[in-house]
Amino acid sequence: MSTAVATLSKSQRAYAYIHDRIAHHEYTPGYRLVLGTIADELDMSVVPVREAIRRLEAEGYVTFERNVGARVAVADESEYVYTMQTLGLVEGSAISLAAPHLTDSDLARARAVNERMRRLLDHFDPHEFTRLNQQFHTALFERCPNPHILELVHRGWRRLPGVRDSTFAFIPGRAGHSVDEHEHIVQLIEDNADPLEIELAARTHRWRTMDQFLAARHPDSHH
């Protein structure tokens, strides 16, 4: 009996440990939970950790996939899709309206951030990549002269905190293409391209991330 009680308390400790990290976004949505690593961190066997992860799965915090293992659950998918679709539209508009107001130093700053993102590709850090990604986008849309559109863009970004952290963790292969697309958008702005071309490039960039995310979530279906 005492062994069972000890195991239970260890399982509760593991549960509290993992739950806390999910709640504080140290384990972001899509993050892979490696049982052995967590067991080592807690100085216990994998048995109570597995129990804790089963409980978190039952509560919807963790999803379990064959050949992948346990991952932190991703935010509601339809909410993600609606937010990304909307953000593609409003951010595309915001960037095309901002384009004539962007200075050489604005574009140089965007390029410098994108270069830092490119350097991260070799030793991928999704959390840092995500942070820089927001900096890059902000550099391009922040000069949008229409405050209503700008407010919609900010609202869209605020709606994505959990997912935004997770997207590149979930589809790391997207990161390299994302950096190339950033370069393309900056080049269009520099070349004074047609506003609609800039708008479509920014929108497509956002929607490609969404499409790849959905394809990774549903590998058996054809989008």
Backbone as ProteinMPNN parsed JSONL, in Angstrom:
{"seq_chain_A": "MSTAVATLSKSQRAYAYIHDRIAHHEYTPGYRLVLGTIADELDMSVVPVREAIRRLEAEGYVTFERNVGARVAVADESEYVYTMQTLGLVEGSAISLAAPHLTDSDLARARAVNERMRRLLDHFDPHEFTRLNQQFHTALFERCPNPHILELVHRGWRRLPGVRDSTFAFIPGRAGHSVDEHEHIVQLIEDNADPLEIELAARTHRWRTMDQFLAARHPDSHH", "coords_chain_A": {"N_chain_A": [[0.827, -1.212, 0.0], [1.894, 1.264, 0.833], [3.743, 1.771, -1.172], [2.112, 2.237, -3.37], [0.859, 4.577, -2.551], [3.066, 6.272, -2.424], [3.771, 6.318, -5.136], [1.498, 7.529, -6.165], [1.633, 10.077, -4.983], [3.954, 10.965, -6.164], [3.135, 10.994, -8.799], [1.23, 13.003, -8.606], [2.891, 15.123, -8.029], [4.387, 15.245, -10.361], [2.319, 15.84, -12.115], [1.557, 18.414, -11.175], [3.9, 19.804, -11.708], [4.186, 19.643, -14.548], [1.755, 20.73, -15.379], [1.953, 23.322, -14.359], [4.026, 24.359, -15.917], [2.877, 24.309, -18.43], [0.797, 26.099, -18.011], [2.223, 28.466, -17.611], [3.337, 28.881, -20.048], [5.879, 27.842, -20.469], [6.118, 25.327, -21.42], [5.061, 25.322, -24.461], [2.103, 25.343, -26.621], [1.98, 22.483, -28.702], [4.481, 21.67, -27.989], [6.743, 19.012, -27.435], [6.428, 16.491, -25.084], [8.775, 14.874, -23.379], [8.986, 11.968, -21.771], [11.099, 10.665, -20.346], [12.954, 12.737, -19.963], [11.527, 14.561, -18.37], [11.072, 12.927, -16.164], [13.71, 12.619, -15.273], [14.287, 15.264, -14.565], [12.649, 15.52, -12.384], [13.611, 13.645, -10.788], [12.593, 10.969, -10.64], [10.959, 7.848, -11.579], [9.738, 6.935, -14.901], [7.154, 6.074, -14.666], [5.251, 7.429, -12.768], [5.268, 9.871, -14.132], [4.164, 9.234, -16.579], [1.61, 8.572, -15.715], [0.776, 11.108, -14.827], [0.756, 12.509, -17.239], [-1.241, 11.14, -18.587], [-3.434, 11.93, -17.089], [-3.421, 14.669, -17.61], [-3.941, 14.556, -20.291], [-6.564, 13.555, -20.299], [-7.796, 15.775, -19.268], [-7.541, 17.525, -21.301], [-5.252, 19.048, -21.706], [-3.091, 17.929, -22.889], [-2.151, 16.203, -25.856], [-2.071, 13.006, -27.419], [-0.169, 11.353, -29.792], [0.24, 8.805, -32.193], [3.452, 7.478, -32.889], [4.588, 9.928, -32.364], [4.146, 10.782, -29.781], [3.536, 12.388, -26.617], [2.192, 15.648, -26.676], [1.915, 19.138, -25.879], [-1.337, 20.334, -25.856], [-2.846, 22.036, -28.595], [-4.327, 25.23, -29.146], [-7.859, 25.78, -29.637], [-8.841, 24.662, -32.77], [-10.561, 25.715, -34.818], [-10.882, 28.317, -33.959], [-8.281, 29.23, -34.219], [-7.997, 29.06, -37.025], [-9.955, 30.929, -37.918], [-8.898, 33.249, -36.803], [-6.368, 33.422, -38.057], [-7.127, 33.587, -40.76], [-8.508, 36.02, -40.781], [-6.513, 37.734, -39.846], [-4.696, 37.507, -41.938], [-6.056, 38.922, -43.938], [-6.473, 41.556, -42.781], [-3.917, 42.298, -41.955], [-2.508, 42.144, -44.319], [-3.728, 44.258, -45.718], [-3.02, 46.37, -43.989], [-0.198, 46.406, -44.189], [0.142, 46.994, -46.91], [-0.98, 49.549, -47.007], [0.71, 50.844, -45.265], [3.102, 50.757, -46.604], [3.934, 53.023, -48.381], [4.709, 54.788, -46.433], [6.834, 53.781, -45.124], [10.177, 54.104, -44.085], [13.626, 54.129, -45.241], [15.15, 53.319, -43.077], [13.268, 51.95, -41.547], [12.808, 49.718, -43.178], [15.355, 48.667, -43.227], [15.579, 47.931, -40.577], [13.617, 45.943, -40.412], [14.755, 44.087, -42.162], [17.099, 43.466, -40.754], [16.079, 42.183, -38.492], [14.914, 39.997, -39.741], [17.177, 38.767, -40.675], [18.347, 37.905, -38.318], [16.468, 36.003, -37.66], [16.935, 34.217, -39.725], [19.459, 33.295, -39.021], [18.834, 31.816, -36.796], [17.816, 29.49, -37.807], [19.552, 27.315, -38.062], [20.086, 26.391, -35.465], [17.447, 25.715, -34.143], [15.175, 27.699, -32.388], [12.109, 27.851, -31.391], [10.65, 29.603, -29.756], [12.128, 32.019, -29.554], [12.315, 32.585, -32.256], [9.664, 33.076, -32.857], [9.234, 35.391, -31.343], [10.897, 37.229, -32.659], [9.663, 37.115, -35.115], [7.256, 38.433, -34.663], [8.264, 40.967, -34.183], [9.307, 41.586, -36.712], [6.991, 41.632, -38.366], [5.575, 43.697, -37.098], [7.221, 45.897, -37.618], [6.615, 46.371, -40.267], [3.788, 46.759, -40.429], [3.127, 48.74, -38.589], [3.165, 51.429, -39.318], [0.824, 51.859, -40.631], [-1.632, 54.025, -41.837], [-4.327, 53.947, -41.253], [-6.232, 53.866, -38.479], [-8.279, 52.15, -37.681], [-7.984, 49.759, -39.111], [-5.459, 49.075, -38.176], [-5.986, 48.61, -35.476], [-7.524, 46.298, -35.703], [-5.56, 44.539, -36.613], [-3.823, 44.467, -34.396], [-5.582, 43.333, -32.571], [-5.949, 40.812, -33.684], [-3.346, 39.707, -33.41], [-3.202, 39.667, -30.626], [-5.044, 37.735, -30.102], [-3.742, 35.441, -30.654], [-1.843, 34.367, -28.732], [-1.069, 31.836, -27.418], [-1.116, 29.99, -29.554], [0.531, 31.244, -31.369], [3.046, 31.01, -30.248], [3.31, 28.34, -30.581], [3.194, 27.606, -33.248], [5.542, 27.528, -34.917], [6.998, 25.715, -33.478], [5.549, 23.517, -33.89], [5.504, 23.224, -36.647], [8.344, 23.269, -37.673], [9.637, 23.197, -40.139], [8.464, 25.157, -41.632], [9.639, 27.54, -41.01], [11.994, 28.351, -42.477], [10.946, 28.903, -45.054], [9.286, 30.945, -44.351], [11.037, 33.012, -43.632], [12.208, 33.521, -46.132], [9.949, 34.455, -47.508], [9.444, 36.766, -46.062], [11.615, 38.329, -46.881], [10.941, 38.647, -49.562], [8.601, 40.209, -49.358], [9.605, 42.594, -48.227], [11.261, 43.348, -50.335], [9.396, 43.857, -52.371], [8.15, 46.131, -51.295], [10.291, 47.9, -51.262], [10.692, 48.126, -54.001], [8.593, 49.661, -54.734], [6.228, 48.33, -55.466], [3.013, 47.439, -56.887], [0.296, 48.271, -54.739], [-1.648, 46.275, -54.306], [-0.295, 43.956, -54.963], [1.606, 43.837, -52.922], [-0.134, 43.595, -50.764], [-1.344, 41.09, -51.304], [0.901, 39.402, -51.188], [1.605, 39.601, -48.475], [-0.728, 38.618, -47.311], [-0.876, 35.999, -48.374], [1.43, 34.934, -47.294], [0.774, 34.777, -44.544], [-1.407, 33.006, -44.697], [-0.248, 30.711, -45.739], [1.236, 29.74, -43.608], [-0.849, 29.031, -41.914], [-2.093, 27.033, -43.511], [-0.062, 25.071, -43.64], [0.18, 24.442, -40.977], [-2.332, 23.287, -40.478], [-2.148, 21.114, -42.215], [-0.142, 19.664, -40.967], [-1.419, 19.017, -38.614], [-3.367, 17.35, -39.543], [-2.373, 14.932, -41.02], [-3.323, 12.885, -42.636], [-5.359, 13.795, -44.209], [-6.255, 15.579, -47.216], [-5.437, 18.76, -48.037]], "CA_chain_A": [[0.0, 0.0, 0.0], [2.731, 2.47, 0.93], [4.359, 2.018, -2.487], [1.073, 2.837, -4.212], [0.683, 5.965, -2.085], [4.269, 7.005, -2.854], [3.646, 6.499, -6.583], [0.429, 8.501, -6.371], [2.112, 11.421, -4.648], [4.919, 11.333, -7.22], [2.334, 11.303, -9.977], [0.639, 14.321, -8.355], [3.981, 16.103, -8.131], [4.677, 15.364, -11.802], [1.163, 16.541, -12.689], [1.651, 19.834, -10.802], [5.098, 20.33, -12.386], [3.907, 19.801, -15.98], [0.615, 21.657, -15.481], [2.472, 24.662, -14.076], [4.818, 24.804, -17.067], [1.937, 24.575, -19.526], [0.058, 27.322, -17.645], [3.103, 29.635, -17.736], [3.879, 28.896, -21.415], [7.247, 27.316, -20.616], [5.822, 24.283, -22.407], [4.084, 25.994, -25.319], [1.301, 24.409, -27.409], [2.752, 21.771, -29.711], [5.748, 21.232, -27.391], [6.766, 17.569, -27.217], [6.742, 16.128, -23.7], [9.607, 13.669, -23.362], [8.788, 11.403, -20.433], [12.382, 10.41, -19.686], [13.565, 14.021, -19.571], [10.758, 15.097, -17.237], [11.355, 12.035, -15.03], [15.054, 12.977, -14.78], [14.202, 16.584, -13.905], [11.942, 15.36, -11.104], [14.306, 12.586, -10.056], [11.669, 9.853, -10.407], [10.857, 6.969, -12.745], [8.777, 7.457, -15.888], [5.788, 5.592, -14.364], [4.373, 8.513, -12.303], [5.191, 10.919, -15.165], [3.185, 8.744, -17.554], [0.306, 8.744, -15.056], [0.465, 12.55, -14.825], [0.456, 12.902, -18.616], [-2.57, 10.573, -18.891], [-4.431, 12.786, -16.434], [-3.439, 15.929, -18.365], [-4.596, 14.255, -21.57], [-7.995, 13.453, -19.995], [-8.287, 17.136, -19.007], [-7.443, 18.308, -22.534], [-4.019, 19.85, -21.763], [-2.068, 17.196, -23.649], [-2.673, 15.264, -26.855], [-1.151, 11.89, -27.643], [-0.211, 10.916, -31.187], [1.067, 7.644, -32.515], [4.781, 7.768, -33.48], [5.069, 11.249, -31.956], [4.121, 10.824, -28.319], [2.703, 13.405, -25.969], [2.464, 17.055, -26.973], [1.001, 20.086, -25.258], [-2.464, 20.548, -26.776], [-2.881, 23.313, -29.294], [-5.595, 25.944, -28.956], [-8.992, 25.391, -30.469], [-8.412, 24.784, -34.166], [-11.394, 26.619, -35.631], [-10.546, 29.674, -33.5], [-6.986, 29.523, -34.855], [-8.235, 29.276, -38.461], [-10.661, 32.205, -38.095], [-7.978, 34.344, -36.468], [-5.332, 33.511, -39.094], [-7.753, 34.077, -41.992], [-8.78, 37.449, -40.589], [-5.231, 38.434, -39.74], [-4.158, 37.575, -43.298], [-6.735, 40.012, -44.651], [-6.26, 42.905, -42.232], [-2.487, 42.618, -41.933], [-2.153, 42.416, -45.719], [-4.159, 45.642, -45.992], [-2.226, 47.3, -43.173], [1.164, 46.504, -44.736], [0.113, 47.699, -48.203], [-1.24, 50.964, -46.721], [1.889, 51.373, -44.575], [4.272, 50.72, -47.5], [4.46, 54.333, -48.817], [5.174, 55.555, -45.271], [8.009, 53.119, -44.534], [11.443, 54.751, -44.44], [14.744, 53.196, -45.466], [15.592, 52.746, -41.797], [12.249, 50.946, -41.173], [13.051, 48.502, -43.96], [16.643, 48.119, -42.763], [15.314, 47.278, -39.291], [12.894, 44.704, -40.722], [15.737, 43.157, -42.739], [18.024, 43.03, -39.687], [15.333, 41.203, -37.678], [14.763, 38.793, -40.566], [18.502, 38.125, -40.733], [18.495, 37.19, -37.038], [15.603, 34.823, -37.783], [17.624, 33.267, -40.615], [20.57, 32.677, -38.268], [18.258, 30.867, -35.836], [17.342, 28.275, -38.476], [20.498, 26.207, -37.855], [19.866, 25.867, -34.106], [16.112, 26.306, -34.092], [14.558, 28.034, -31.105], [10.815, 28.362, -31.839], [10.164, 30.709, -28.924], [12.854, 33.226, -29.974], [11.93, 32.817, -33.65], [8.332, 33.665, -32.77], [9.383, 36.753, -30.819], [11.459, 38.026, -33.752], [8.652, 37.15, -36.171], [6.323, 39.515, -34.341], [9.006, 42.233, -34.39], [9.386, 41.824, -38.154], [5.671, 42.034, -38.862], [5.236, 45.003, -36.513], [8.004, 46.922, -38.334], [5.974, 46.652, -41.558], [2.391, 47.235, -40.379], [2.892, 49.752, -37.554], [2.96, 52.764, -39.912], [-0.459, 51.915, -41.346], [-2.281, 55.286, -41.454], [-5.733, 53.734, -40.892], [-6.217, 53.343, -37.109], [-9.26, 51.069, -37.524], [-7.34, 48.53, -39.601], [-4.352, 48.778, -37.265], [-6.579, 48.033, -34.26], [-7.899, 44.915, -36.038], [-4.313, 43.753, -36.672], [-3.389, 44.255, -33.002], [-6.525, 42.405, -31.943], [-5.628, 39.484, -34.214], [-2.117, 39.22, -32.759], [-3.513, 39.368, -29.21], [-5.826, 36.495, -30.053], [-2.91, 34.28, -30.991], [-0.63, 34.192, -27.922], [-0.638, 30.451, -27.258], [-0.862, 29.36, -30.848], [1.672, 31.878, -32.039], [4.242, 30.371, -29.711], [3.406, 26.933, -30.936], [3.128, 27.289, -34.674], [6.851, 27.137, -35.462], [7.428, 24.5, -32.769], [4.754, 22.437, -34.464], [5.918, 23.053, -38.052], [9.635, 23.953, -37.818], [10.008, 23.293, -41.561], [7.861, 26.37, -42.206], [10.431, 28.712, -40.63], [12.885, 28.772, -43.569], [10.122, 29.52, -46.098], [8.76, 32.188, -43.785], [12.115, 34.007, -43.743], [12.315, 33.872, -47.565], [8.772, 35.259, -47.857], [9.684, 38.089, -45.464], [12.544, 39.03, -47.778], [10.172, 38.977, -50.764], [7.681, 41.319, -49.029], [10.427, 43.81, -48.092], [11.72, 43.695, -51.689], [8.25, 44.472, -53.069], [7.955, 47.478, -50.745], [11.426, 48.704, -51.766], [10.521, 48.333, -55.44], [7.334, 50.398, -54.943], [5.31, 47.453, -56.213], [1.587, 47.76, -56.789], [-0.184, 47.985, -53.384], [-2.373, 45.01, -54.259], [0.705, 42.879, -54.983], [2.147, 43.792, -51.554], [-1.203, 43.069, -49.898], [-1.503, 39.649, -51.557], [2.098, 38.708, -50.698], [1.506, 39.534, -47.011], [-1.85, 37.731, -46.977], [-0.487, 34.63, -48.72], [2.447, 34.56, -46.296], [0.044, 34.403, -43.333], [-2.257, 31.846, -44.951], [0.587, 29.512, -45.936], [1.538, 29.217, -42.268], [-2.092, 28.38, -41.477], [-2.299, 25.801, -44.288], [0.922, 24.059, -43.241], [-0.179, 24.047, -39.615], [-3.465, 22.366, -40.595], [-1.668, 19.886, -42.862], [0.617, 18.918, -39.949], [-2.394, 18.492, -37.643], [-4.199, 16.315, -40.2], [-1.488, 14.399, -42.078], [-3.99, 11.909, -43.519], [-6.322, 14.431, -45.114], [-5.621, 16.359, -48.286], [-5.958, 20.127, -48.081]], "C_chain_A": [[0.858, 1.257, 0.0], [3.398, 2.809, -0.4], [3.367, 2.712, -3.411], [0.86, 4.299, -3.841], [1.855, 6.827, -2.542], [4.194, 7.309, -4.349], [2.611, 7.578, -6.888], [0.925, 9.915, -6.078], [3.154, 11.893, -5.667], [4.176, 11.746, -8.487], [1.685, 12.68, -9.826], [1.684, 15.429, -8.486], [4.332, 16.35, -9.602], [3.561, 16.144, -12.5], [1.276, 18.047, -12.433], [2.786, 20.52, -11.569], [4.792, 20.63, -13.859], [2.791, 20.837, -16.187], [1.076, 23.107, -15.317], [3.233, 25.221, -15.284], [3.944, 25.077, -18.291], [1.226, 25.906, -19.265], [0.901, 28.579, -17.858], [3.81, 29.707, -19.094], [5.356, 28.55, -21.495], [7.195, 26.107, -21.542], [4.713, 24.86, -23.274], [3.272, 24.963, -26.109], [2.115, 23.797, -28.543], [4.069, 21.222, -29.185], [5.683, 19.741, -27.081], [7.213, 17.272, -25.789], [7.5, 14.81, -23.695], [9.615, 13.122, -21.934], [10.087, 11.217, -19.661], [13.034, 11.677, -19.158], [12.868, 14.59, -18.343], [11.019, 14.261, -15.989], [12.718, 12.363, -14.408], [15.017, 14.303, -14.017], [13.58, 16.464, -12.52], [12.567, 14.272, -10.233], [13.336, 11.466, -9.659], [11.629, 8.974, -11.649], [9.806, 7.538, -13.715], [7.339, 7.075, -15.552], [4.872, 6.702, -13.845], [4.23, 9.652, -13.323], [4.148, 10.514, -16.211], [1.767, 8.899, -16.997], [-0.149, 10.207, -15.122], [0.043, 12.999, -16.218], [-0.897, 12.348, -19.057], [-3.665, 11.453, -18.308], [-4.565, 14.115, -17.194], [-4.112, 15.742, -19.728], [-6.117, 14.207, -21.369], [-8.612, 14.842, -19.791], [-8.139, 18.058, -20.221], [-6.195, 19.182, -22.653], [-2.979, 19.235, -22.688], [-2.77, 16.335, -24.69], [-1.625, 14.193, -27.086], [-1.296, 11.422, -29.079], [0.708, 9.726, -31.384], [2.347, 8.096, -33.215], [5.337, 9.141, -33.11], [5.17, 11.31, -30.439], [3.246, 11.952, -27.814], [3.16, 14.8, -26.365], [1.49, 17.909, -26.17], [-0.093, 20.4, -26.29], [-2.424, 21.951, -27.366], [-4.275, 23.921, -29.107], [-6.651, 25.463, -29.946], [-8.716, 25.7, -31.946], [-9.253, 25.757, -34.989], [-11.12, 28.08, -35.248], [-9.239, 30.142, -34.153], [-7.197, 29.872, -36.333], [-8.911, 30.626, -38.697], [-9.722, 33.386, -37.845], [-6.933, 34.529, -37.565], [-5.903, 34.02, -40.418], [-7.967, 35.595, -41.906], [-7.499, 38.251, -40.566], [-4.567, 38.552, -41.11], [-4.748, 38.749, -44.069], [-6.345, 41.383, -44.111], [-4.782, 43.283, -42.202], [-1.981, 42.892, -43.35], [-2.514, 43.845, -46.101], [-3.282, 46.647, -45.269], [-0.833, 47.499, -43.759], [1.15, 47.254, -46.072], [-0.154, 49.193, -48.002], [-0.032, 51.626, -46.05], [3.066, 51.568, -45.533], [4.798, 52.096, -47.925], [5.059, 55.152, -47.67], [6.427, 54.95, -44.63], [9.291, 53.775, -45.026], [12.505, 53.688, -44.713], [15.169, 52.543, -44.159], [14.565, 51.73, -41.268], [12.532, 49.618, -41.884], [14.367, 47.841, -43.555], [16.441, 47.378, -41.44], [14.599, 45.939, -39.516], [13.858, 43.647, -41.269], [16.685, 42.595, -41.671], [17.355, 41.973, -38.809], [15.215, 39.89, -38.455], [16.077, 38.018, -40.664], [18.766, 37.341, -39.439], [17.64, 35.922, -37.05], [16.277, 33.758, -38.644], [18.754, 32.541, -39.872], [20.068, 31.646, -37.259], [17.892, 29.528, -36.467], [18.248, 27.071, -38.21], [20.328, 25.56, -36.483], [18.504, 26.394, -33.676], [15.582, 26.477, -32.672], [13.197, 28.65, -31.431], [10.321, 29.578, -31.044], [10.806, 32.034, -29.361], [12.475, 33.603, -31.409], [10.58, 33.529, -33.7], [8.382, 35.121, -32.324], [9.886, 37.688, -31.928], [10.447, 38.167, -34.894], [7.657, 38.283, -35.914], [6.99, 40.88, -34.542], [9.048, 42.59, -35.874], [8.056, 42.353, -38.682], [5.3, 43.435, -38.37], [5.954, 46.127, -37.252], [7.328, 47.311, -39.654], [4.557, 47.212, -41.437], [2.172, 48.436, -39.461], [2.668, 51.16, -38.118], [1.681, 52.859, -40.741], [-1.233, 53.157, -40.899], [-3.748, 55.133, -41.037], [-5.817, 53.089, -39.501], [-7.2, 52.193, -36.888], [-8.649, 49.733, -37.955], [-6.227, 48.113, -38.642], [-4.865, 48.123, -35.982], [-6.993, 46.578, -34.499], [-6.672, 44.005, -36.105], [-3.845, 43.442, -35.246], [-4.292, 43.239, -32.301], [-6.235, 40.971, -32.401], [-4.391, 38.896, -33.556], [-2.375, 38.852, -31.304], [-4.272, 38.056, -29.078], [-4.961, 35.251, -30.213], [-1.813, 33.934, -29.984], [-0.153, 32.75, -27.812], [-0.256, 29.811, -28.562], [0.375, 29.931, -31.496], [2.978, 31.278, -31.542], [4.435, 28.988, -30.304], [3.624, 26.692, -32.41], [4.464, 26.794, -35.207], [7.449, 25.942, -34.723], [6.763, 23.294, -33.426], [5.154, 22.159, -35.912], [7.251, 23.773, -38.291], [10.086, 24.108, -39.265], [9.477, 24.546, -42.239], [8.787, 27.575, -42.036], [11.309, 29.245, -41.772], [12.125, 29.469, -44.683], [9.607, 30.881, -45.631], [9.775, 33.322, -43.928], [12.276, 34.465, -45.194], [11.146, 34.77, -47.994], [8.88, 36.668, -47.268], [10.547, 38.94, -46.395], [11.807, 39.51, -49.027], [9.264, 40.182, -50.508], [8.453, 42.636, -48.913], [10.882, 44.3, -49.467], [10.599, 44.378, -52.494], [8.041, 45.912, -52.602], [9.056, 48.412, -51.266], [11.262, 49.06, -53.234], [9.275, 49.151, -55.777], [6.344, 49.598, -55.797], [3.876, 47.931, -56.026], [1.075, 47.386, -55.387], [-0.91, 46.642, -53.26], [-1.411, 43.814, -54.25], [1.323, 42.71, -53.587], [1.121, 43.156, -50.615], [-1.353, 41.559, -50.053], [-0.306, 38.85, -51.052], [2.038, 38.531, -49.177], [0.396, 38.575, -46.581], [-1.472, 36.265, -47.212], [0.522, 34.082, -47.716], [1.765, 34.051, -45.021], [-0.736, 33.112, -43.55], [-1.459, 30.572, -45.204], [0.943, 28.882, -44.596], [0.324, 28.447, -41.745], [-2.285, 27.039, -42.191], [-1.331, 24.698, -43.86], [0.642, 23.543, -41.843], [-1.305, 23.012, -39.659], [-3.037, 21.042, -41.22], [-0.903, 19.013, -41.866], [-0.321, 18.303, -38.906], [-3.182, 17.32, -38.229], [-3.423, 15.692, -41.346], [-2.197, 13.461, -43.051], [-4.987, 12.544, -44.483], [-5.588, 15.281, -46.145], [-6.253, 17.727, -48.343], [-5.793, 20.672, -49.48]], "O_chain_A": [[0.586, 2.202, -0.74], [3.598, 3.98, -0.723], [3.717, 3.643, -4.136], [0.701, 5.154, -4.713], [1.672, 7.959, -2.989], [4.513, 8.417, -4.78], [2.818, 8.429, -7.754], [0.661, 10.841, -6.845], [3.222, 13.079, -5.99], [4.54, 12.715, -9.154], [1.597, 13.437, -10.793], [1.401, 16.518, -8.985], [4.544, 17.485, -10.03], [3.816, 16.991, -13.357], [1.114, 18.855, -13.348], [2.652, 21.658, -12.018], [5.092, 21.715, -14.358], [2.882, 21.701, -17.059], [0.641, 23.997, -16.048], [3.103, 26.396, -15.627], [4.238, 25.968, -19.088], [1.071, 26.729, -20.167], [0.379, 29.628, -18.235], [4.75, 30.48, -19.277], [6.026, 28.91, -22.462], [8.102, 25.885, -22.344], [3.552, 24.884, -22.865], [3.709, 23.82, -26.251], [2.841, 24.493, -29.252], [4.709, 20.404, -29.845], [4.693, 19.259, -26.53], [8.257, 17.75, -25.345], [6.929, 13.756, -23.973], [10.173, 13.729, -21.019], [10.177, 11.561, -18.483], [13.59, 11.698, -18.06], [13.516, 15.041, -17.399], [11.17, 14.8, -14.892], [12.866, 12.385, -13.186], [15.636, 14.443, -12.962], [13.931, 17.203, -11.601], [12.127, 14.011, -9.114], [13.269, 11.07, -8.496], [12.213, 9.331, -12.672], [9.09, 8.486, -13.394], [6.401, 7.671, -16.083], [3.805, 6.913, -14.42], [3.195, 10.318, -13.372], [3.356, 11.338, -16.668], [0.848, 9.303, -17.708], [-1.304, 10.499, -15.432], [-0.904, 13.771, -16.37], [-1.621, 12.999, -19.81], [-4.691, 11.692, -18.944], [-5.67, 14.619, -17.395], [-4.763, 16.649, -20.246], [-6.868, 14.756, -22.175], [-9.783, 15.065, -20.095], [-8.551, 19.218, -20.185], [-6.082, 19.971, -23.591], [-2.101, 19.926, -23.205], [-3.852, 15.803, -24.44], [-0.428, 14.449, -26.963], [-2.4, 11.128, -29.536], [1.799, 9.654, -30.819], [2.314, 9.004, -34.046], [6.452, 9.479, -33.507], [6.145, 11.818, -29.884], [2.333, 12.409, -28.501], [4.355, 15.096, -26.388], [0.392, 17.471, -25.828], [0.2, 20.693, -27.449], [-2.02, 22.913, -26.712], [-5.263, 23.207, -28.933], [-6.347, 24.825, -30.954], [-8.404, 26.831, -32.317], [-8.711, 26.538, -35.771], [-11.126, 28.965, -36.103], [-9.115, 31.29, -34.578], [-6.646, 30.854, -36.83], [-8.495, 31.384, -39.573], [-9.743, 34.382, -38.568], [-6.641, 35.657, -37.962], [-5.25, 34.791, -41.121], [-7.649, 36.34, -42.833], [-7.403, 39.312, -41.182], [-3.949, 39.571, -41.416], [-4.035, 39.476, -44.761], [-5.94, 42.266, -44.867], [-4.43, 44.446, -42.398], [-1.133, 43.76, -43.558], [-1.722, 44.555, -46.721], [-2.853, 47.645, -45.847], [-0.338, 48.625, -43.823], [2.042, 48.059, -46.34], [0.383, 50.018, -48.741], [0.219, 52.816, -46.24], [3.92, 52.427, -45.312], [6.005, 52.326, -47.842], [5.821, 56.091, -47.901], [7.007, 55.53, -43.711], [9.477, 53.979, -46.226], [12.301, 52.503, -44.447], [15.507, 51.36, -44.13], [14.943, 50.758, -40.615], [12.5, 48.549, -41.275], [14.48, 46.615, -43.54], [17.048, 46.333, -41.205], [14.934, 44.933, -38.89], [13.793, 42.476, -40.897], [17.026, 41.412, -41.684], [17.984, 40.986, -38.428], [15.394, 38.809, -37.895], [16.09, 36.788, -40.728], [19.338, 36.252, -39.47], [18.043, 34.892, -36.511], [16.209, 32.565, -38.348], [18.978, 31.346, -40.065], [20.79, 30.712, -36.907], [17.682, 28.542, -35.76], [17.771, 25.938, -38.141], [20.414, 24.339, -36.348], [18.406, 27.381, -32.947], [15.547, 25.539, -31.876], [13.121, 29.844, -31.72], [9.662, 30.463, -31.589], [10.117, 33.042, -29.519], [12.332, 34.781, -31.737], [10.381, 34.459, -34.482], [7.67, 35.972, -32.856], [9.368, 38.79, -32.109], [10.383, 39.203, -35.555], [7.267, 38.999, -36.835], [6.358, 41.826, -35.012], [8.851, 43.746, -36.25], [8.002, 43.384, -39.353], [4.779, 44.252, -39.129], [5.374, 47.186, -37.488], [7.455, 48.449, -40.106], [4.156, 48.049, -42.246], [1.132, 49.088, -39.548], [2.047, 51.995, -37.46], [1.481, 53.831, -41.469], [-1.471, 53.331, -39.704], [-4.347, 56.08, -40.527], [-5.511, 51.906, -39.349], [-6.987, 51.356, -36.011], [-8.777, 48.72, -37.266], [-6.076, 46.93, -38.336], [-4.249, 47.191, -35.466], [-6.837, 45.73, -33.621], [-6.733, 42.842, -35.705], [-3.512, 42.3, -34.929], [-3.822, 42.396, -31.536], [-6.272, 40.036, -31.601], [-4.382, 37.723, -33.184], [-1.845, 37.861, -30.801], [-4.157, 37.356, -28.072], [-5.408, 34.138, -29.935], [-0.883, 33.229, -30.373], [1.014, 32.456, -28.074], [0.789, 29.169, -28.676], [1.171, 29.209, -32.096], [3.906, 31.063, -32.322], [5.558, 28.526, -30.505], [4.188, 25.666, -32.788], [4.522, 25.761, -35.874], [8.302, 25.237, -35.262], [7.336, 22.208, -33.504], [5.146, 21.011, -36.356], [7.298, 24.765, -39.018], [10.828, 25.034, -39.591], [9.973, 24.951, -43.29], [8.73, 28.52, -42.822], [11.36, 30.453, -42.003], [12.574, 30.489, -45.206], [9.507, 31.83, -46.408], [9.424, 34.443, -44.296], [12.46, 35.653, -45.457], [11.333, 35.725, -48.748], [8.462, 37.642, -47.893], [10.249, 40.105, -46.658], [12.017, 40.63, -49.493], [9.169, 41.076, -51.348], [8.019, 43.665, -49.43], [10.891, 45.501, -49.738], [10.84, 45.354, -53.204], [7.786, 46.804, -53.412], [8.794, 49.55, -51.655], [11.64, 50.149, -53.667], [8.934, 49.32, -56.947], [5.717, 50.124, -56.717], [3.573, 48.719, -55.13], [1.382, 46.3, -54.895], [-0.801, 45.959, -52.242], [-1.678, 42.794, -53.614], [1.537, 41.588, -53.127], [1.45, 42.303, -49.791], [-1.474, 40.834, -49.066], [-0.472, 37.742, -50.543], [2.368, 37.468, -48.651], [0.548, 37.82, -45.62], [-1.714, 35.405, -46.365], [0.468, 32.911, -47.34], [2.145, 33.009, -44.487], [-0.73, 32.227, -42.694], [-1.936, 29.474, -44.918], [0.955, 27.659, -44.455], [0.458, 27.35, -41.202], [-2.603, 26.033, -41.557], [-1.72, 23.537, -43.733], [0.837, 22.362, -41.552], [-1.249, 21.992, -38.972], [-3.501, 19.977, -40.812], [-0.994, 17.786, -41.906], [-0.062, 17.219, -38.383], [-3.607, 16.417, -37.508], [-3.763, 15.892, -42.512], [-1.725, 13.261, -44.17], [-5.411, 11.915, -45.453], [-4.429, 15.649, -45.95], [-7.437, 17.867, -48.651], [-6.167, 21.814, -49.745]]}, "name": "protein", "num_of_chains": 1, "seq": "MSTAVATLSKSQRAYAYIHDRIAHHEYTPGYRLVLGTIADELDMSVVPVREAIRRLEAEGYVTFERNVGARVAVADESEYVYTMQTLGLVEGSAISLAAPHLTDSDLARARAVNERMRRLLDHFDPHEFTRLNQQFHTALFERCPNPHILELVHRGWRRLPGVRDSTFAFIPGRAGHSVDEHEHIVQLIEDNADPLEIELAARTHRWRTMDQFLAARHPDSHH"}
